[in-house]
Amino acid sequence: MIKAFKRLFALLAGVLVIFGAIKTAFNWLARSENDEYEVWSDDEQREDA
């Protein structure tokens, strides 16, 4: 029984690590100055939408 809880806890910890890595990757892409990943290229297009 305790072994099952340890495995469940390890699985949840692994999922949290994966989601944290994905979030970090997206934040890194958002901070980079490359505009390839931006939806809007400038402020004028934002106002038109």
Secondary structure, DSSP 8 states (H G I E B T S, - for coil): -HHHHHHHHHHHHHHHHHHHHHHHHHHHHHHSS-GGG-S-SSHHHHHH-
